[in-house]
Every structure is written in structure tokens, then in C-alpha cells.
Amino acid sequence: MMTTASTRRPLSWPLWSGIAAILLLPLIAMQFTRDVAWTGSDFLAAAVLLAGGGVAYEWAVRTVGRPDRRIMVIMLIAAVVLIIWAQGAVGIF
């Protein structure tokens, strides 16, 4: 039986669309307020971080077999991305 990309990865397009939307939010906010002042390097860092988290998520969905372990790995990935994002935003450490 031949599988297509849509049967193997049903959550792929919403994931990458969500990442693109997250990156568009500061760009839109910069048009309306001076409180958001991202530079190109800020967008690049956020894109690398979010894309890395997205790739790690897709890896976990494809390779981790047991659902309970998959959830734990995905939660760990989300926690790491959020901690790095918070550190970059306000320096929590």
C-alpha cells in the first residue's frame, strides 16, 4: 500500500502555518506601535527557534511509538522552545 504525505503527516500544514503566523504577529504589531521593535536578526532567531521546534515535533510524531511517550517528548520540546523564547525576550536566567 502506498502512503501519501497527507496520510503520513496530517498535522504538518497547520503546524507550519501556525509558525508563520507567530512570526507575522510582531511584523504586524510593528506597524501600529513602537513598543515592538524587532530587527532582522530577531526574526531570524525566532524563525530558527520555531522551525527547530517544528522539526523536533514532526520527528517525535513520526518516530516515538507509544502515545504516552510521544506526549512527554512533545511537552519537553514545547518547554524547551518556550524557555529559550522567554530567555531571549526578557532574560529569565
All heavy atoms as an XYZ file, in Angstrom:
707
protein
N       0.837     -1.187      0.000
C       0.000      0.000      0.000
C       0.882      1.250      0.000
O       1.803      1.369      0.789
C      -0.902     -0.011      1.232
C      -1.799      1.160      1.307
S      -2.903      0.953      2.719
C      -3.581      2.546      2.769
N       0.578      2.148     -0.850
C       1.349      3.370     -0.979
C       0.735      4.463     -0.108
O      -0.472      4.693     -0.148
C       1.357      3.787     -2.439
C       2.280      4.862     -2.778
S       2.230      5.019     -4.578
C       3.572      6.083     -4.800
N       1.564      5.126      0.697
C       1.057      6.209      1.532
C       1.465      7.536      0.929
O       2.525      7.678      0.347
C       1.615      6.117      2.965
O       3.035      6.193      2.902
C       1.183      4.839      3.638
N       0.601      8.491      1.084
C       0.893      9.828      0.594
C       1.311     10.702      1.760
O       1.169     10.337      2.924
C      -0.339     10.448     -0.092
O      -1.365     10.594      0.884
C      -0.802      9.586     -1.249
N       1.819     11.863      1.449
C       2.252     12.780      2.501
C       1.089     13.178      3.393
O       1.260     13.377      4.590
C       2.896     14.018      1.887
N      -0.110     13.281      2.831
C      -1.251     13.708      3.645
C      -1.699     12.633      4.625
O      -2.243     12.943      5.673
C      -2.421     14.122      2.751
O      -2.859     13.014      1.991
N      -1.464     11.353      4.318
C      -1.847     10.302      5.254
C      -0.784     10.096      6.315
O      -1.091      9.677      7.417
C      -2.108      8.966      4.530
O      -0.934      8.581      3.822
C      -3.296      9.085      3.601
N       0.468     10.400      6.000
C       1.529     10.231      6.982
C       1.632     11.409      7.929
O       1.965     11.234      9.083
C       2.876     10.047      6.290
C       3.062      8.692      5.676
C       4.420      8.597      5.079
N       4.470      9.565      3.981
C       5.571     10.044      3.462
N       6.725      9.649      3.890
N       5.530     10.921      2.473
N       1.378     12.614      7.445
C       1.578     13.813      8.248
C       0.356     14.712      8.199
O       0.378     15.776      7.593
C       2.785     14.584      7.747
C       4.046     13.784      7.737
C       5.219     14.560      7.231
N       4.848     15.534      6.195
C       5.695     16.362      5.641
N       6.926     16.370      5.984
N       5.301     17.208      4.717
N      -0.727     14.336      8.864
C      -1.934     15.156      8.757
C      -1.815     16.504      9.469
O      -2.560     17.419      9.166
C      -3.008     14.286      9.409
C      -2.256     13.406     10.334
C      -0.925     13.163      9.673
N      -0.884     16.664     10.389
C      -0.784     17.916     11.139
C       0.326     18.824     10.638
O       0.611     19.830     11.250
C      -0.555     17.609     12.625
C      -1.672     16.868     13.331
C      -1.293     16.578     14.763
C      -2.954     17.654     13.281
N       0.944     18.483      9.537
C       2.092     19.243      9.081
C       1.736     20.665      8.643
O       2.375     21.618      9.064
C       2.770     18.501      7.943
O       3.949     19.148      7.578
N       0.722     20.828      7.799
C       0.429     22.182      7.312
C      -0.094     23.105      8.400
O       0.277     24.278      8.411
C      -0.485     22.159      6.087
C      -1.911     21.796      6.357
C      -2.467     20.558      6.308
C      -2.946     22.695      6.734
N      -3.790     20.634      6.634
C      -4.114     21.937      6.911
C      -3.004     24.068      6.951
C      -5.324     22.508      7.288
C      -4.219     24.626      7.323
C      -5.353     23.839      7.484
N      -0.924     22.657      9.367
C      -1.309     23.592     10.429
C      -0.127     23.998     11.310
O      -0.043     25.146     11.756
C      -2.346     22.821     11.244
C      -2.854     21.760     10.343
C      -1.714     21.420      9.441
N       0.800     23.071     11.518
C       1.990     23.382     12.317
C       2.791     24.498     11.672
O       3.099     25.509     12.301
C       2.852     22.129     12.481
C       4.241     22.355     13.083
C       4.109     22.671     14.561
C       5.128     21.165     12.853
N       3.123     24.334     10.398
C       3.955     25.320      9.723
C       3.206     26.617      9.460
O       3.807     27.704      9.481
C       4.543     24.726      8.444
C       5.463     23.591      8.805
C       5.221     22.262      8.642
C       6.727     23.683      9.466
N       6.273     21.532      9.142
C       7.210     22.369      9.652
C       7.502     24.748      9.910
C       8.428     22.098     10.263
C       8.723     24.474     10.520
C       9.173     23.164     10.691
N       1.898     26.554      9.271
C       1.096     27.780      9.148
C       1.067     28.539     10.468
O       1.129     29.770     10.493
C      -0.327     27.442      8.716
O      -0.335     26.827      7.462
N       0.972     27.812     11.568
C       0.998     28.443     12.890
C       2.333     29.117     13.167
O       2.380     30.213     13.727
N       3.414     28.459     12.769
C       4.737     29.059     12.951
C       4.850     30.337     12.125
O       5.345     31.364     12.620
C       5.840     28.040     12.587
C       5.912     26.957     13.668
C       7.189     28.725     12.419
C       6.820     25.802     13.343
N       4.360     30.305     10.898
C       4.386     31.514     10.065
C       3.536     32.623     10.683
O       3.932     33.792     10.682
C       3.898     31.186      8.660
N       2.383     32.261     11.246
C       1.514     33.264     11.878
C       2.187     33.880     13.095
O       2.090     35.093     13.316
C       0.185     32.624     12.264
N       2.876     33.067     13.876
C       3.587     33.592     15.046
C       4.659     34.581     14.611
O       4.859     35.613     15.257
C       4.185     32.442     15.878
C       3.070     31.645     16.557
C       5.165     32.964     16.924
C       3.533     30.359     17.214
N       5.335     34.285     13.526
C       6.362     35.204     13.029
C       5.763     36.475     12.417
O       6.410     37.522     12.418
C       7.242     34.502     11.993
C       8.195     33.459     12.560
C       8.860     32.688     11.440
C       9.232     34.110     13.456
N       4.539     36.398     11.920
C       3.897     37.584     11.353
C       3.364     38.541     12.423
O       3.232     39.736     12.173
C       2.762     37.177     10.421
C       3.180     36.666      9.058
C       1.966     36.180      8.278
C       3.901     37.754      8.277
N       3.046     38.018     13.602
C       2.478     38.868     14.652
C       3.362     40.064     15.011
O       2.864     41.198     15.057
C       2.158     38.031     15.886
C       0.943     37.122     15.768
C       0.811     36.245     17.014
C      -0.314     37.927     15.550
N       4.653     39.882     15.282
C       5.467     41.069     15.583
C       5.598     42.015     14.393
O       5.659     43.226     14.567
C       6.830     40.508     15.980
C       6.751     39.050     15.890
C       5.396     38.649     15.464
N       5.627     41.456     13.190
C       5.707     42.295     11.996
C       4.477     43.189     11.879
O       4.587     44.383     11.585
C       5.852     41.426     10.746
C       6.032     42.154      9.436
C       7.351     42.934      9.446
C       6.001     41.181      8.284
N       3.317     42.633     12.149
C       2.081     43.419     12.122
C       2.058     44.420     13.274
O       1.699     45.587     13.090
C       0.856     42.488     12.172
C       0.782     41.657     10.882
C      -0.431     43.274     12.385
C      -0.209     40.520     10.932
N       2.468     43.981     14.458
C       2.461     44.876     15.621
C       3.397     46.061     15.427
O       3.107     47.169     15.909
C       2.848     44.098     16.876
N       4.496     45.840     14.715
C       5.444     46.935     14.475
C       4.831     48.056     13.637
O       5.299     49.194     13.702
C       6.701     46.396     13.781
C       7.588     45.596     14.702
S       8.945     44.738     13.877
C       9.648     45.966     12.836
N       3.781     47.746     12.898
C       3.132     48.762     12.078
C       2.250     49.698     12.908
O       1.899     50.787     12.455
C       2.274     48.105     10.985
C       2.999     47.083     10.150
C       4.266     47.615      9.513
O       4.271     48.687      8.926
N       5.350     46.863      9.647
N       1.892     49.266     14.128
C       0.934     50.022     14.936
C       1.504     50.590     16.226
O       0.882     51.456     16.839
C      -0.268     49.127     15.277
C      -1.019     48.671     14.062
C      -0.877     47.374     13.591
C      -1.851     49.532     13.366
C      -1.550     46.944     12.462
C      -2.529     49.113     12.233
C      -2.385     47.824     11.785
N       2.646     50.093     16.668
C       3.194     50.568     17.938
C       4.711     50.583     17.890
O       5.323     49.808     17.160
C       2.713     49.683     19.113
O       3.252     50.185     20.323
C       3.127     48.241     18.940
N       5.287     51.444     18.695
C       6.746     51.499     18.804
C       7.261     50.561     19.887
O       8.462     50.421     20.070
C       7.192     52.925     19.105
C       6.979     53.844     17.948
C       7.465     55.232     18.280
N       7.326     56.073     17.100
C       8.258     56.883     16.683
N       9.384     56.983     17.338
N       8.071     57.609     15.600
N       6.356     49.946     20.635
C       6.759     49.024     21.698
C       7.363     47.736     21.151
O       8.098     47.051     21.846
C       5.569     48.688     22.592
C       5.081     49.895     23.378
O       5.904     50.797     23.645
O       3.890     49.935     23.709
N       7.020     47.389     19.930
C       7.580     46.205     19.278
C       8.576     46.696     18.244
O       8.206     47.382     17.295
C       6.474     45.361     18.605
C       7.080     44.138     17.943
C       5.414     44.962     19.608
N       9.841     46.370     18.441
C      10.887     46.849     17.532
C      11.852     45.706     17.219
O      12.967     45.660     17.725
C      11.633     48.032     18.153
N      11.402     44.775     16.418
C      12.240     43.641     16.036
C      13.136     44.029     14.873
O      12.742     44.775     13.988
C      11.382     42.453     15.626
C      10.790     41.686     16.763
C      10.426     42.165     17.978
C      10.481     40.296     16.782
N       9.907     41.161     18.744
C       9.927     40.005     18.035
C      10.601     39.277     15.853
C       9.510     38.733     18.388
C      10.183     38.010     16.199
C       9.651     37.744     17.458
N      14.336     43.491     14.877
C      15.253     43.663     13.748
C      15.243     42.375     12.926
O      14.603     41.389     13.301
C      16.680     43.943     14.245
O      17.139     42.803     14.983
C      16.730     45.186     15.129
N      15.964     42.387     11.834
C      16.065     41.191     11.012
C      16.638     40.010     11.769
O      16.218     38.865     11.600
N      17.606     40.290     12.646
C      18.201     39.198     13.422
C      17.206     38.630     14.441
O      17.260     37.438     14.755
C      19.474     39.663     14.126
O      19.194     40.716     15.027
N      16.305     39.459     14.940
C      15.264     38.963     15.846
C      14.337     37.992     15.110
O      13.990     36.931     15.638
C      14.437     40.115     16.425
C      15.249     41.008     17.343
O      16.138     40.490     18.050
O      14.979     42.220     17.361
N      13.940     38.375     13.904
C      13.083     37.495     13.108
C      13.808     36.207     12.744
O      13.222     35.128     12.771
C      12.588     38.208     11.842
C      11.459     39.157     12.097
C      11.689     40.521     12.175
C      10.167     38.694     12.268
C      10.646     41.409     12.409
C       9.118     39.572     12.507
C       9.357     40.929     12.577
N      15.082     36.312     12.423
C      15.863     35.132     12.079
C      15.986     34.190     13.278
O      15.792     32.977     13.149
C      17.249     35.537     11.574
C      18.178     34.381     11.208
C      17.604     33.600     10.033
C      19.563     34.905     10.885
N      16.285     34.747     14.445
C      16.412     33.917     15.647
C      15.083     33.230     15.975
O      15.052     32.040     16.317
C      16.877     34.771     16.826
N      13.989     33.980     15.880
C      12.674     33.389     16.156
C      12.336     32.313     15.134
O      11.804     31.255     15.488
C      11.605     34.482     16.162
N      12.663     32.559     13.868
C      12.375     31.571     12.823
C      13.179     30.297     13.040
O      12.642     29.184     12.907
C      12.674     32.165     11.448
N      14.446     30.434     13.398
C      15.283     29.255     13.654
C      14.754     28.483     14.860
O      14.645     27.251     14.825
C      16.756     29.670     13.845
C      17.591     28.523     14.393
C      17.341     30.179     12.536
N      14.407     29.189     15.915
C      13.890     28.535     17.114
C      12.575     27.813     16.830
O      12.409     26.636     17.186
C      13.693     29.561     18.236
C      13.072     29.042     19.523
C      13.983     28.009     20.181
C      12.794     30.189     20.473
N      11.641     28.497     16.193
C      10.339     27.887     15.921
C      10.440     26.762     14.892
O       9.773     25.732     15.028
C       9.346     28.950     15.467
C       8.968     29.970     16.539
C       8.106     31.074     15.940
C       8.260     29.316     17.694
N      11.265     26.941     13.875
C      11.435     25.878     12.884
C      12.109     24.662     13.511
O      11.732     23.519     13.228
C      12.247     26.386     11.693
N      13.074     24.902     14.385
C      13.711     23.789     15.084
C      12.720     23.035     15.952
O      12.717     21.798     15.979
N      11.856     23.775     16.633
C      10.809     23.128     17.420
C       9.829     22.372     16.543
O       9.376     21.277     16.895
N       9.509     22.927     15.379
C       8.603     22.253     14.449
C       9.195     20.974     13.899
O       8.517     19.940     13.802
N      10.468     21.007     13.557
C      11.144     19.811     13.062
C      11.214     18.758     14.167
O      10.974     17.569     13.928
C      12.548     20.157     12.520
C      13.374     18.904     12.280
C      12.441     20.989     11.261
N      11.530     19.187     15.386
C      11.575     18.244     16.505
C      10.200     17.641     16.770
O      10.076     16.445     17.063
C      12.100     18.951     17.756
N       9.152     18.445     16.654
C       7.785     17.945     16.827
C       7.470     16.886     15.777
O       6.949     15.821     16.093
C       6.784     19.095     16.736
C       5.356     18.634     16.649
C       4.654     18.290     17.796
C       4.713     18.508     15.422
C       3.341     17.845     17.715
C       3.416     18.065     15.333
C       2.733     17.737     16.485
O       1.437     17.280     16.397
N       7.770     17.190     14.510
C       7.496     16.217     13.454
C       8.304     14.939     13.651
O       7.815     13.847     13.402
C       7.753     16.828     12.083
C       6.685     17.816     11.689
C       6.627     18.060     10.200
O       7.337     17.365      9.445
O       5.861     18.943      9.802
N       9.551     15.076     14.111
C      10.356     13.896     14.403
C       9.689     13.058     15.481
O       9.604     11.832     15.366
C      11.757     14.308     14.852
C      12.520     13.171     15.435
C      13.210     12.220     14.753
C      12.627     12.846     16.815
N      13.751     11.322     15.635
C      13.401     11.686     16.917
C      12.152     13.424     17.986
C      13.708     11.084     18.129
C      12.450     12.828     19.195
C      13.225     11.678     19.258
N       9.210     13.705     16.543
C       8.572     12.978     17.646
C       7.311     12.264     17.183
O       7.064     11.113     17.550
C       8.248     13.938     18.791
N       6.517     12.932     16.360
C       5.280     12.320     15.875
C       5.587     11.101     15.013
O       4.891     10.095     15.078
C       4.441     13.359     15.097
C       3.304     12.707     14.340
C       3.902     14.418     16.043
N       6.641     11.164     14.226
C       6.965     10.067     13.313
C       7.676      8.902     13.991
O       7.510      7.762     13.582
C       7.855     10.569     12.190
C       7.149     11.463     11.235
C       8.098     11.868     10.158
N       7.498     12.906      9.337
C       8.052     13.360      8.243
N       9.197     12.879      7.830
N       7.459     14.297      7.547
N       8.513      9.180     14.996
C       9.385      8.122     15.498
C       9.009      7.562     16.855
O       9.331      6.406     17.129
C      10.844      8.603     15.558
O      10.935      9.717     16.433
C      11.343      8.964     14.174
N       8.405      8.350     17.711
C       8.071      7.861     19.053
C       6.769      7.079     18.948
O       5.725      7.640     18.599
C       7.962      9.020     20.061
C       7.600      8.490     21.431
C       9.261      9.804     20.109
N       6.845      5.788     19.253
C       5.714      4.904     19.006
C       4.604      4.972     20.039
O       3.433      5.069     19.706
N       4.965      4.916     21.301
C       3.932      4.891     22.337
C       3.350      6.281     22.545
O       4.085      7.258     22.686
C       4.528      4.381     23.649
C       4.866      2.904     23.576
C       5.440      2.372     24.844
N       4.753      2.854     26.035
C       5.183      2.597     27.265
N       6.272      1.887     27.452
N       4.530      3.059     28.305
N       2.028      6.388     22.587
C       1.393      7.708     22.720
C       1.787      8.450     23.996
O       1.957      9.671     23.961
C      -0.099      7.388     22.723
C      -0.205      6.074     22.029
C       1.055      5.334     22.349
N       1.943      7.751     25.108
C       2.304      8.440     26.345
C       3.711      9.023     26.261
O       3.954     10.146     26.702
C       2.164      7.517     27.557
C       3.002      6.251     27.436
O       3.323      5.843     26.303
O       3.323      5.659     28.493
N       4.623      8.286     25.664
C       5.982      8.808     25.484
C       6.011      9.934     24.460
O       6.760     10.900     24.608
C       6.927      7.699     25.062
C       7.207      6.737     26.182
C       8.263      5.757     25.811
N       8.488      4.840     26.925
C       9.173      3.743     26.833
N       9.725      3.411     25.682
N       9.333      2.964     27.875
N       5.203      9.819     23.420
C       5.136     10.871     22.402
C       4.667     12.178     23.032
O       5.230     13.245     22.765
C       4.195     10.458     21.272
C       4.187     11.438     20.123
C       3.274     11.030     18.990
N       3.408      9.625     18.644
C       2.377      8.788     18.519
N       1.150      9.207     18.686
N       2.584      7.535     18.199
N       3.659     12.104     23.876
C       3.155     13.309     24.547
C       4.233     13.911     25.435
O       4.422     15.130     25.465
C       1.875     12.988     25.344
C       0.724     12.698     24.369
C       1.507     14.127     26.284
C      -0.522     12.156     25.030
N       4.968     13.059     26.154
C       6.036     13.564     27.019
C       7.133     14.249     26.212
O       7.625     15.318     26.595
C       6.613     12.424     27.862
C       5.686     11.952     28.940
S       6.272     10.516     29.858
C       7.944     10.906     30.213
N       7.512     13.659     25.076
C       8.552     14.251     24.238
C       8.069     15.577     23.661
O       8.814     16.565     23.645
C       8.975     13.269     23.120
C       9.867     13.953     22.102
C       9.675     12.060     23.709
N       6.828     15.631     23.210
C       6.286     16.872     22.658
C       6.203     17.958     23.732
O       6.512     19.126     23.477
C       4.917     16.612     21.990
C       5.122     15.776     20.726
C       4.194     17.918     21.665
C       3.845     15.250     20.110
N       5.827     17.585     24.939
C       5.786     18.565     26.031
C       7.187     19.066     26.357
O       7.380     20.265     26.635
C       5.123     17.950     27.264
C       3.628     17.776     27.103
S       2.825     16.930     28.483
C       3.248     17.968     29.841
N       8.181     18.193     26.307
C       9.562     18.600     26.540
C      10.028     19.566     25.448
O      10.659     20.587     25.749
C      10.478     17.373     26.587
C      11.959     17.662     26.751
C      12.230     18.321     28.098
C      12.766     16.384     26.621
N       9.704     19.266     24.198
C      10.069     20.151     23.091
C       9.427     21.523     23.278
O      10.086     22.560     23.135
C       9.656     19.525     21.741
C      10.496     18.285     21.453
C       9.774     20.542     20.603
C       9.951     17.417     20.343
N       8.139     21.550     23.612
C       7.435     22.821     23.824
C       8.055     23.597     24.988
O       8.224     24.822     24.901
C       5.951     22.568     24.072
N       8.393     22.905     26.059
C       9.002     23.573     27.214
C      10.347     24.190     26.849
O      10.640     25.333     27.232
C       9.155     22.587     28.373
N      11.162     23.465     26.109
C      12.476     23.987     25.707
C      12.308     25.211     24.817
O      12.981     26.234     25.021
C      13.308     22.889     25.005
C      14.533     23.465     24.329
C      13.711     21.812     26.006
N      11.399     25.147     23.844
C      11.171     26.293     22.959
C      10.677     27.498     23.769
O      11.164     28.621     23.584
C      10.182     25.928     21.825
C       9.716     27.172     21.077
C      10.816     24.946     20.867
N       9.741     27.278     24.674
C       9.209     28.393     25.474
C      10.262     28.987     26.406
O      10.316     30.215     26.589
C       7.986     27.936     26.259
C       6.740     27.666     25.419
C       5.636     27.066     26.282
C       6.260     28.940     24.747
N      11.097     28.156     27.002
C      12.145     28.671     27.891
C      13.158     29.490     27.104
O      13.565     30.572     27.538
C      12.822     27.514     28.656
C      11.868     26.964     29.714
C      14.130     27.971     29.294
C      12.328     25.688     30.377
N      13.557     28.990     25.938
C      14.508     29.745     25.117
C      13.876     31.053     24.638
O      14.518     32.110     24.636
C      14.999     28.895     23.933
C      15.841     27.725     24.454
C      15.809     29.736     22.947
C      16.199     26.706     23.397
N      12.593     31.013     24.259
C      11.896     32.233     23.830
C      11.833     33.249     24.967
O      12.119     34.442     24.769
C      10.486     31.871     23.366
C       9.758     33.002     22.704
C       9.169     34.066     23.316
C       9.557     33.197     21.306
N       8.591     34.903     22.386
C       8.823     34.379     21.142
C       9.911     32.470     20.177
C       8.444     34.852     19.904
C       9.522     32.947     18.941
C       8.806     34.124     18.815
N      11.474     32.800     26.158
C      11.398     33.703     27.310
C      12.780     34.270     27.658
O      12.896     35.450     28.001
C      10.804     32.985     28.509
N      13.795     33.445     27.576
C      15.148     33.926     27.839
C      15.544     34.996     26.835
O      16.137     36.019     27.206
C      16.148     32.764     27.798
C      17.588     33.163     27.953
C      17.898     33.822     29.290
O      17.244     33.577     30.291
N      18.903     34.666     29.293
N      15.216     34.787     25.589
C      15.537     35.787     24.575
C      14.730     37.065     24.739
O      15.207     38.159     24.437
N      13.497     36.937     25.223
C      12.631     38.115     25.353
C      12.978     38.967     26.570
O      13.092     40.186     26.459
C      11.180     37.655     25.432
N      13.104     38.325     27.732
C      13.281     39.117     28.957
C      14.441     38.668     29.810
O      14.722     39.287     30.832
C      12.001     39.108     29.821
C      10.879     39.821     29.111
C      11.581     37.703     30.197
N      15.140     37.610     29.435
C      16.288     37.162     30.207
C      15.911     36.612     31.565
O      16.223     37.205     32.592
N      15.224     35.475     31.600
C      14.754     34.921     32.867
C      15.868     34.289     33.682
O      15.706     34.058     34.867
C      13.615     33.895     32.643
C      14.077     32.759     31.749
C      12.392     34.571     32.093
C      13.079     31.628     31.621
N      17.010     33.995     33.077
C      18.114     33.400     33.823
C      19.242     34.384     33.986
O      19.581     35.130     33.174
C      18.625     32.127     33.127
C      17.612     31.040     33.082
C      17.058     30.633     31.873
C      17.187     30.408     34.236
C      16.116     29.606     31.829
C      16.255     29.389     34.193
C      15.715     28.994     32.987
